[in-house]
């Protein structure tokens, strides 16, 4: 089986003049090398494609693949993670991980929270600040937490993100609006323990593979898993398997989220507890990082005794099963009125 690889290589964007934070979600060369090496060990033929523009060029040249292993994050737009899957759908080329609808929804944290709320799943109360005028309309009790509505890798989250008063709220929202050119999600701050649940599979076949607790070490930015804490996780964070008291409800909730949103193949759900120990959903990540040592999902797999090869085998097995079960594509209809 021929597997194409789509991804955004951070070094390429840095060489083109983009900034460190701007490219934070993109992949290092050793991530692509690890994925390709592992897929080949699993018996697949691989072909590196690259980002969405490079995919367009390859498709226009007539290149095709049996399946595409897609980890491309995209650069522009609130639906940027959906760009590669949407293009592959148009060409009827199957791919790993979630579809364009799920990827576009999950990147927009406020829309995700509205769907979760409709599903009856717990998520912190929130308000979306689209303009400076909206700041005065925030009526949630302090402390609050603010972040860009459609960023990943904790971009826009730092020690100032926990907010204790009106003056700070206005300053933080104005800064985020000006910096990220997108709405700001303001939500109730949860002071409890933070967890990430790893999942593999799709629909009824989805399983939780484990739950990691994220602990901040001395020197880390306080209160949350910030951009700096993630970038320097090896020195600022500790990841420990959650005890059963926390893991069981965390994994039950994460599976309800995963199935409710229609996520596929593998990813993570991030949770945090309130002052009473009740878990709520912070974010859903259906396109999780796959660096073998630096990304949360492979770190979790290592902690529960799954190898990197085990993880990629699960991803490919899940994708291949649902591709095989999908209805056959309809014959294309010739252009014209048909009359």
Secondary structure, 3 states (H helix, E strand, C coil): CEEEEECCEHHHHHHCCCCCCCCCCCECHHHHHHHHHHHHHCCCEEEEEECHHHHHHHHHCCCCCCEEEECCCCCCCCCHHHHHHHHHHHCCCCECCCCHHHHHHHHCHHHHHHHHHHCCCCECCEEEECCHHHHHHCCCCCCEEEEECCCCCCCCCCCCCEECCHHHHHHHHHHHHHHHCCCEEEEECCCCCEEEEEEECCHHHCEEEEEEEEEECCCCCCCCCCHHHHHCHHHHEEEEECCHHHHHHHHHHHHHHHHHHCCCCEEEEEEEECCCCCEEEEEEECCCCCCCCCCHHHHHHHHHCCCHHHHHHHHHHHHHHHHHHCCCCCCCCCCCCCC
